[in-house]
Amino acid sequence: MTIKINYLSSNTYKMLTKTRPFLLLAIFLFTSTLILAQMSTTKTKATVNHLAVYVVDLTKSTSFYRDIIGLDTIPEPFHDGKHTWLRIGPGIALHIIQGAENKKEYYKNNHICFSVASMEGFTGILKKNGISYEDVNGKKNTVSKRVDGINQLWLQDPDGYWIEINDAKE
């Protein structure tokens, strides 16, 4: 049995040794460019962090969003009795901030929307708590169906902010 070993010629070896640093530099620059491009894309794209509502009565509003809407409270850093934070989605919060002097009137088109698994179950909670709701046109205690088949209703929180509730699956 014969084993054949190929060695690099001295010219090939010299060429590889001279070009090796350039090859490594090219790989480093290419990789760095890809990483920086990815970082700049992710850092400049805005994402929702939180929404805030300014309210007259923190206790009443917290109870409404926690007990009626069904949101979970999360820790808030102020601990001053003027803030409640609630989870409204992965990495997204609703900040309730006390300090408004009066309840105000808001346009229905300026609203927060939450989806529920069962409109019947949700309307049951509203009825049990004496909270009125309406369809998009203002017809009291009515659930309407959007053109895409999603059921929806509208209600106001204790400070008059409009909330849409629908049964969208996504």
Backbone bond lengths (Angstrom), bond angles and torsions (degrees), N, CA, C in turn:
res aa  C-N    CA-C-N  psi(-1)  N-CA   C-N-CA  omega(-1)  CA-C   N-CA-C  phi
1 M - - - 1.424 - - 1.527 108.65 -
2 T 1.308 114.17 131.86 1.450 119.60 -177.95 1.524 109.08 -114.22
3 I 1.313 117.21 131.34 1.461 122.28 176.97 1.515 107.48 -105.82
4 K 1.306 114.92 125.99 1.445 119.85 -179.41 1.525 108.27 -104.38
5 I 1.294 117.76 124.58 1.460 122.73 179.57 1.515 107.89 -112.80
6 N 1.335 115.14 125.20 1.457 119.89 177.12 1.518 108.86 -97.74
7 Y 1.263 115.67 128.14 1.454 121.97 176.22 1.513 108.44 -106.70
8 L 1.321 115.25 150.82 1.451 118.83 175.06 1.512 109.33 -72.81
9 S 1.297 114.12 141.15 1.470 116.91 176.32 1.524 107.02 -69.03
10 S 1.292 116.06 159.15 1.455 119.30 -178.27 1.524 111.11 -63.33
11 N 1.340 118.30 -32.74 1.471 120.76 178.39 1.532 110.82 -67.65
12 T 1.344 117.11 -43.53 1.466 121.19 179.03 1.525 109.96 -63.73
13 Y 1.334 116.84 -42.60 1.456 121.15 179.63 1.535 110.86 -61.83
14 K 1.343 116.51 -43.69 1.470 120.71 179.23 1.532 110.27 -63.03
15 M 1.352 116.65 -41.08 1.453 120.53 -178.99 1.545 110.53 -64.49
16 L 1.339 116.77 -44.05 1.460 120.36 179.91 1.525 111.50 -64.99
17 T 1.332 116.61 -39.76 1.457 119.28 -179.46 1.525 111.40 -67.65
18 K 1.320 116.97 -33.58 1.462 119.67 179.31 1.529 111.52 -75.76
19 T 1.336 118.00 -36.13 1.469 120.63 -176.28 1.523 113.12 -88.37
20 R 1.306 117.18 -14.75 1.468 120.34 -177.71 1.521 113.35 -56.35
21 P 1.336 120.05 -47.94 1.464 119.29 178.73 1.532 112.25 -60.14
22 F 1.335 116.83 -37.25 1.469 119.47 179.01 1.517 111.60 -68.28
23 L 1.317 116.00 -37.95 1.458 120.53 178.08 1.532 110.31 -64.62
24 L 1.313 117.37 -44.85 1.461 121.32 177.67 1.525 111.40 -63.39
25 L 1.343 116.57 -40.02 1.459 120.63 177.88 1.525 110.61 -63.97
26 A 1.321 117.51 -41.88 1.467 121.52 179.04 1.522 110.78 -63.00
27 I 1.333 117.50 -43.31 1.472 121.01 178.31 1.527 110.01 -63.50
28 F 1.329 117.09 -43.53 1.462 121.32 179.07 1.531 111.18 -61.11
29 L 1.326 118.15 -46.78 1.456 122.07 -179.07 1.526 111.56 -64.61
30 F 1.311 116.28 -42.05 1.468 120.27 179.63 1.531 110.26 -62.72
31 T 1.329 116.48 -47.43 1.462 121.22 179.87 1.529 110.58 -63.74
32 S 1.311 117.72 -43.40 1.472 121.24 179.19 1.515 111.08 -61.53
33 T 1.327 116.51 -41.69 1.462 120.56 179.25 1.519 110.77 -61.91
34 L 1.327 117.19 -42.95 1.465 120.51 178.36 1.523 111.32 -62.83
35 I 1.307 117.00 -44.48 1.467 120.98 -179.10 1.528 110.56 -65.00
36 L 1.326 117.56 -44.93 1.471 120.21 179.29 1.521 111.60 -64.70
37 A 1.318 117.45 -38.40 1.465 120.20 178.12 1.519 110.54 -63.46
38 Q 1.327 116.30 -42.04 1.464 120.01 179.36 1.525 110.23 -66.27
39 M 1.337 117.42 -42.46 1.458 120.38 -179.77 1.527 111.09 -64.42
40 S 1.329 117.31 -41.20 1.462 118.84 -178.01 1.520 111.21 -68.24
41 T 1.320 117.73 -32.78 1.467 119.85 177.87 1.515 110.55 -68.38
42 T 1.323 117.85 -44.79 1.452 120.10 -176.81 1.528 111.71 -73.04
43 K 1.312 118.26 -30.87 1.462 119.78 -178.13 1.520 112.56 -79.21
44 T 1.328 118.35 -25.49 1.456 119.06 -178.12 1.518 112.84 -92.39
45 K 1.303 117.79 -12.48 1.462 120.92 178.74 1.522 108.87 -84.01
46 A 1.324 116.10 119.78 1.463 120.79 -177.45 1.534 110.95 -77.35
47 T 1.318 115.91 144.82 1.457 122.26 174.06 1.523 108.07 -131.31
48 V 1.321 116.54 156.82 1.469 120.59 179.53 1.524 108.94 -74.42
49 N 1.318 116.42 131.21 1.454 122.50 176.10 1.528 110.29 -106.28
50 H 1.343 116.41 -47.84 1.462 119.51 178.39 1.529 110.64 -160.24
51 L 1.306 114.80 162.28 1.460 124.03 169.29 1.517 105.55 -117.28
52 A 1.323 116.86 151.48 1.459 119.72 -179.99 1.523 110.14 -130.14
53 V 1.322 115.32 141.34 1.460 121.57 172.71 1.524 107.65 -123.23
54 Y 1.320 115.04 136.62 1.461 123.08 -178.67 1.520 107.00 -100.09
55 V 1.327 117.63 119.09 1.464 121.13 -168.68 1.526 113.11 -124.44
56 V 1.336 114.30 161.30 1.464 122.08 177.49 1.524 110.46 -80.43
57 D 1.332 117.23 -47.30 1.463 122.27 -173.59 1.533 109.45 -123.76
58 L 1.320 116.30 103.48 1.466 121.99 -176.79 1.529 112.10 -59.95
59 T 1.326 117.12 -43.06 1.466 121.08 -178.10 1.523 111.07 -62.18
60 K 1.319 116.69 -46.67 1.463 121.90 -179.83 1.530 111.28 -63.75
61 S 1.331 117.55 -44.10 1.466 121.57 -179.49 1.522 111.31 -68.65
62 T 1.324 116.92 -41.66 1.469 120.37 178.21 1.521 109.71 -60.67
63 S 1.316 116.88 -45.60 1.464 121.04 178.41 1.524 111.31 -59.70
64 F 1.329 116.98 -43.12 1.458 120.96 -179.86 1.538 111.30 -60.80
65 Y 1.312 116.40 -51.88 1.474 119.20 -176.62 1.531 112.18 -70.64
66 R 1.315 117.15 -32.19 1.464 120.62 179.96 1.530 110.98 -80.06
67 D 1.329 117.82 -49.39 1.460 121.23 -170.65 1.529 114.16 -90.26
68 I 1.306 118.12 -29.94 1.467 121.01 -179.54 1.526 110.41 -94.92
69 I 1.328 117.03 -54.53 1.468 120.93 -179.55 1.530 110.36 -72.76
70 G 1.323 117.47 -33.51 1.465 120.81 175.61 1.513 115.28 95.42
71 L 1.325 117.62 25.79 1.462 120.90 -179.50 1.524 111.11 -85.46
72 D 1.321 115.77 149.63 1.469 121.63 177.75 1.524 109.89 -92.87
73 T 1.338 116.30 137.98 1.464 119.87 175.64 1.522 109.02 -75.52
74 I 1.331 114.73 150.23 1.465 122.02 176.00 1.526 107.35 -130.50
75 P 1.331 117.39 159.56 1.465 119.26 -178.09 1.534 111.87 -60.04
76 E 1.323 115.45 140.01 1.466 120.95 174.04 1.524 107.40 -119.62
77 P 1.329 117.29 144.48 1.463 120.01 -170.79 1.523 116.21 -81.69
78 F 1.328 118.52 -10.45 1.457 120.00 -171.82 1.532 113.77 -81.21
79 H 1.331 116.07 -41.34 1.471 120.56 180.00 1.530 111.98 51.84
80 D 1.343 116.13 40.89 1.459 120.19 -177.91 1.529 112.87 -114.30
81 G 1.339 116.74 6.19 1.450 120.39 179.86 1.521 114.09 75.69
82 K 1.329 117.25 8.04 1.461 120.92 -179.49 1.528 113.14 -116.28
83 H 1.328 116.35 3.96 1.469 120.46 -177.08 1.526 111.15 -136.17
84 T 1.319 115.24 141.96 1.457 122.37 166.90 1.516 106.49 -133.68
85 W 1.321 116.78 134.70 1.463 121.01 175.78 1.523 107.92 -114.10
86 L 1.322 115.03 137.08 1.467 121.48 179.35 1.525 109.54 -129.99
87 R 1.317 116.09 144.70 1.469 121.50 179.22 1.523 108.50 -79.72
88 I 1.348 117.67 125.73 1.463 120.51 176.57 1.530 112.00 -116.02
89 G 1.306 116.93 -1.74 1.460 121.67 177.65 1.514 108.37 176.23
90 P 1.332 117.33 175.16 1.468 119.83 179.19 1.533 110.84 -60.82
91 G 1.314 116.38 113.39 1.459 121.35 179.12 1.519 114.43 72.38
92 I 1.337 117.54 14.68 1.458 121.32 -178.45 1.530 108.83 -126.73
93 A 1.329 115.38 135.37 1.468 120.19 -176.53 1.525 111.43 -126.54
94 L 1.315 114.42 158.62 1.460 122.67 169.13 1.517 105.68 -108.61
95 H 1.332 116.84 122.04 1.458 121.31 178.11 1.525 107.81 -101.00
96 I 1.315 115.97 120.98 1.459 121.40 175.11 1.522 106.07 -101.07
97 I 1.334 115.36 123.29 1.463 120.58 -174.98 1.530 108.96 -122.71
98 Q 1.313 116.24 121.59 1.468 121.10 179.19 1.518 110.19 -81.50
99 G 1.348 114.88 143.19 1.460 119.12 176.51 1.516 113.32 150.75
100 A 1.324 118.02 -12.30 1.464 119.93 177.87 1.523 109.18 -65.39
101 E 1.303 116.68 142.01 1.463 120.38 -178.49 1.521 112.48 -80.72
102 N 1.340 117.01 -36.59 1.460 121.52 -176.83 1.525 110.65 -142.06
103 K 1.316 114.94 156.91 1.455 121.53 170.57 1.529 106.79 -68.88
104 K 1.333 117.41 141.83 1.467 121.27 -177.95 1.526 110.39 -119.98
105 E 1.312 115.19 168.51 1.459 121.07 176.29 1.526 108.44 -98.40
106 Y 1.331 116.48 134.65 1.459 122.00 -178.55 1.528 109.63 -126.41
107 Y 1.322 115.97 154.74 1.462 120.97 174.95 1.523 109.44 -74.71
108 K 1.314 116.46 141.15 1.464 121.43 179.28 1.537 111.47 -61.98
109 N 1.330 116.83 -32.64 1.467 119.70 179.95 1.526 113.04 -68.87
110 N 1.311 117.38 -15.28 1.456 121.70 174.89 1.524 106.74 -99.32
111 H 1.332 116.65 93.40 1.466 120.71 -170.20 1.515 112.29 -145.19
112 I 1.316 114.84 167.60 1.465 123.87 170.23 1.522 105.68 -106.26
113 C 1.315 117.75 140.40 1.465 120.58 179.02 1.522 109.85 -119.18
114 F 1.322 115.52 133.71 1.459 122.65 175.12 1.525 107.97 -121.90
115 S 1.312 116.75 143.93 1.465 121.50 175.94 1.521 109.29 -103.11
116 V 1.318 115.85 142.76 1.462 122.18 178.21 1.526 109.08 -123.75
117 A 1.321 116.27 157.28 1.465 121.20 179.84 1.527 111.30 -72.58
118 S 1.333 116.57 -32.86 1.462 120.51 -176.35 1.524 110.64 -138.87
119 M 1.321 116.09 116.05 1.467 119.63 176.21 1.527 110.04 -65.75
120 E 1.323 116.73 -37.24 1.465 120.67 179.22 1.531 110.51 -61.98
121 G 1.311 116.18 -44.67 1.463 120.23 177.80 1.514 112.05 -63.02
122 F 1.336 116.22 -40.91 1.464 120.08 -178.78 1.528 111.37 -69.55
123 T 1.328 117.28 -43.42 1.467 118.84 178.80 1.529 110.25 -64.18
124 G 1.325 117.16 -29.61 1.467 120.85 174.86 1.525 111.34 -62.25
125 I 1.337 116.72 -41.70 1.470 121.16 177.55 1.528 109.95 -63.56
126 L 1.345 116.00 -42.41 1.467 119.41 179.88 1.523 111.02 -62.91
127 K 1.334 116.46 -46.25 1.473 120.17 -179.18 1.525 111.08 -63.23
128 K 1.326 116.51 -42.73 1.468 121.57 -179.68 1.526 111.17 -60.36
129 N 1.348 116.56 -32.12 1.465 121.34 -177.98 1.525 113.47 -100.10
130 G 1.339 116.55 7.21 1.463 120.81 176.87 1.524 113.89 66.26
131 I 1.314 116.85 32.63 1.464 121.15 -179.39 1.523 109.14 -102.33
132 S 1.321 116.04 123.00 1.464 119.70 -179.24 1.523 110.44 -81.12
133 Y 1.324 114.87 155.97 1.459 122.22 177.32 1.515 107.36 -145.40
134 E 1.307 115.99 170.67 1.458 120.43 -178.03 1.523 110.26 -152.15
135 D 1.335 115.11 170.17 1.462 118.65 174.93 1.529 108.67 -87.62
136 V 1.310 116.55 -177.49 1.462 121.15 -176.13 1.529 112.34 -61.13
137 N 1.328 117.38 -27.70 1.465 121.47 -179.89 1.526 113.62 -90.86
138 G 1.333 117.63 -2.11 1.457 120.80 176.77 1.515 115.29 97.47
139 K 1.344 118.05 6.40 1.465 120.44 178.80 1.531 108.39 -73.24
140 K 1.328 115.73 120.07 1.465 122.46 -172.96 1.537 112.78 -63.67
141 N 1.346 113.43 144.29 1.464 123.36 176.69 1.535 112.76 49.18
142 T 1.329 114.77 42.48 1.465 121.43 -178.45 1.521 109.90 -128.66
143 V 1.319 115.26 137.84 1.459 122.65 173.16 1.517 106.36 -101.95
144 S 1.331 117.19 131.39 1.465 120.37 178.50 1.528 110.14 -108.54
145 K 1.320 114.62 163.93 1.461 120.99 178.73 1.523 108.05 -113.71
146 R 1.337 116.21 125.71 1.456 120.54 176.96 1.529 109.57 -71.60
147 V 1.329 116.16 168.57 1.463 120.38 -179.98 1.526 112.51 -62.63
148 D 1.336 117.16 -22.43 1.474 120.46 178.86 1.527 112.64 -91.45
149 G 1.343 116.74 7.99 1.463 120.43 176.26 1.516 115.54 90.20
150 I 1.314 118.17 -1.91 1.467 121.89 -180.00 1.526 109.06 -80.78
151 N 1.333 116.53 130.52 1.474 121.69 175.31 1.519 108.53 -80.68
152 Q 1.332 115.80 143.42 1.458 119.44 -179.43 1.527 110.86 -148.98
153 L 1.328 113.42 154.28 1.460 121.32 172.69 1.517 107.55 -142.78
154 W 1.317 114.79 166.41 1.462 121.56 -178.10 1.524 109.36 -129.83
155 L 1.327 116.09 141.52 1.456 121.73 174.88 1.519 108.56 -148.71
156 Q 1.313 115.87 169.58 1.456 120.49 178.23 1.516 110.39 -117.98
157 D 1.333 115.13 144.49 1.462 119.62 176.14 1.533 108.63 -78.48
158 P 1.325 118.75 177.58 1.466 120.61 -176.57 1.534 114.91 -58.20
159 D 1.323 117.62 -20.86 1.464 120.83 179.86 1.519 113.18 -101.78
160 G 1.321 117.33 5.70 1.454 120.39 176.17 1.517 115.57 93.15
161 Y 1.336 117.43 0.68 1.472 119.42 176.59 1.529 108.72 -68.47
162 W 1.330 116.71 135.12 1.460 121.22 179.68 1.513 111.41 -80.19
163 I 1.318 114.87 141.25 1.462 122.77 178.30 1.516 107.74 -131.30
164 E 1.309 115.66 130.30 1.469 121.00 171.48 1.517 107.03 -99.93
165 I 1.315 115.94 137.05 1.456 121.90 172.91 1.523 106.13 -119.03
166 N 1.329 116.03 130.35 1.462 118.57 177.31 1.522 109.92 -138.01
167 D 1.326 115.17 173.39 1.461 119.60 -179.60 1.528 111.98 -110.80
168 A 1.334 116.87 31.28 1.470 121.16 176.81 1.523 109.12 -61.26
169 K 1.296 115.95 141.21 1.478 120.21 -178.07 1.518 112.63 -87.11
170 E 1.304 118.72 -14.81 1.468 121.32 179.68 1.499 110.55 -115.33
